[in-house]
Structures are given as structure tokens and as C-alpha cells.
Amino acid sequence: LKYGIDNLLFGMKEQDVIKILGKPDSSYKDEDENVVYMYHTRKLRLTFYKDEDFKLGYMTTSNSGVKLFNSFLIGKDWSEVYPILEKNKIKPFEMDTNEGVVSYFNESNWLFFHVDYNEIIKIELGAVFKEKEDDFDWKF
């Protein structure tokens, strides 16, 4: 948390990610002109922020192989995962519901869990800000 996923670190540039994962299966620019890479088989979406010189700032995954605290998360019941997070001091979570999907958000780690039918279906992780500053705490 706060660093990225596996060897993908917040602050990497597009070419750094391509060296690790290869070229994306597809890419596009979102409504803010950020560049988004899609890796379909990895079920991974990476966002490079335009306003930050196209540094990697956001990751979204529904890959069942993703682990946190030595536990697989995708496909798990939220009631199984929440105690693991709490034990590792990842709390509190704000909760929101949209069309039956419940989203749990932890601001200090910029971490979202999306839960459908009480099963985690997607995780989002964003770069965090430096304490008492408005600048991102880049890890690369």
C-alpha cells in the first residue's frame, strides 16, 4: 500500500511500466487527458496522470492473484477480508453503495474495495499525498 502493486511503483513513467509488463493490450485517454493502459489478461488498468508529467498514479485490478498481507482478495467475502485489514491497521473505511455494489474506501491508503453480492470484485489503489502537502508521495 502507498507504493503500488508488486514491482509497479507510483511515479513510474510509461516506458518504465512497458519494461516490466510489455506493451498494453490497449490504451486510451480519459476525460482528464490522463493516459490509461489496459492489460486484459492481467485484469489491470494503470492510469498515468497528465498533470503530473504522466507518472503512474492509479491502479485498478480484478486479478484474483493479487495479494495483500499474504491473502488473496478478489473473490473473497468482505467479512473475511475486513478483519485482516483491521488487524494490519487499515481502517477506517467509508462505505458507499451504487446499484447494489458496495464500495469501501480507506483514505489514508487511497484504497477502494468494490463488493458485489458480498464478494470483492475489484480493487483500486492510488498514489497518496505527502503529509501536510499537496504533492504526491511518489515512490519511483
N, C-alpha and C positions, 0 to 999 in steps of 0.2 A: 504494500500500500504506500501511496505517496511517491513511489518510484516508477511504477509501470507494471507490466506483465512479463514475467520471465526475463529475457535479456533485452526486451524493448523498454527503453527508458524515456520518460518525459523529457523533451528538449531535443531529441534526435531530429535530424532533418530527413527528408525523403530518401536521399541516397544512402543514409545510414541504415534505414529500415530495409531498403532493397538489398543491401549487402547481406542482411540476416535472413529475410523471408523470400527474397526474389521479387520480381515484379508482381504487382497486384493483379488479381483476376479482372478487376475493373476499378475505375476511379471516376470521380465527379467533383464538381464544386457545389457546395451547399449555398443557401440563401445569403450567407455572410461572406461568400467567396473563399471559404476555407477549402482546402483540398482534402478529400476523403478517399482512402484506399480501402478496397474490399478484397478480402481473402476468403473466398467461398468455402473451400474445403476446411479451412481453419475456423470458420464461423467467426471471423474477426473483422471489425471495422475500425480504422485508425483515422483520426482527424488531425490535420496539420493546420494550425491557426495562422491565417493571413496576417493578422495584426501583430503577430509575434515572429515575423520572418519565417513563416511556415515551419515552425517547430511542432513536433508531436505533442499534442496537449490533451487528447481524449481517446479512450479506447472503449469499444463495446464488443461483448462476446456472448455467444450462446454455446460455446465449445464445452462439451461435457468433460473434457480432460483438464479443465482449469481447476487449480487447487489453491486454497488459502488455508494456512495453518494445518497443512498436511491433510486437508479434507477436500474431496470433490464437492462442488457446489451445485452445478447445473443438474436439474432433475431431482434435487433433494427437497424434502419438505422443509418449509421455512422454520417450523418448530424444531427441527433437528439442527439447523444451521445457526439460528439466533443464539442459543446457549454457547456455541463455540466462539462466536463473535464477542459476546458479552464477557466470556472468560478471558479473552485477549484484549479487553478494554476498548472494543469497537462499539461505542454507544454514545449518545442516544441516537435513535432513528426517528425521523419524521415519516409519517405514513400518508399516502395519497392513493385514491382509487379512481381509475379511469376505465370505463366499460368492463368492469369486472376484474381488471388486472390491478393488483395492489403493488405499489412501489414504496420501497423503504429506502430512505436517504440518510446517510451519515455525512454531515457537512465537513467535519474536521479531516476526513479522509477523501472527500468528494467521491463517495461510493454509493451507487444505486444497486438495489436488487429488485428485479421485477418478478412478481409471483402471480402465476395463473393457476387456478384450482389448487392452491396451496403449495405449488411446486415452483421452484426457482427456474425461470425460463431464460433470463438474460441478466448480465451484469454490466454496469457501466462504471468506468473509473476515469477520473480527470486529474490533471495536474493541480496541485494545491498552491495557495499563495504563501509567501514568506510571512512570518508573524509580524504583525503591525505594519505591513507594507502592502502596496497594491501590485507588486511584481510577483510573477510566478516563481516558484522554487524549483527551477529546472534541475534535473538530475544527470544531465548529459552535457 
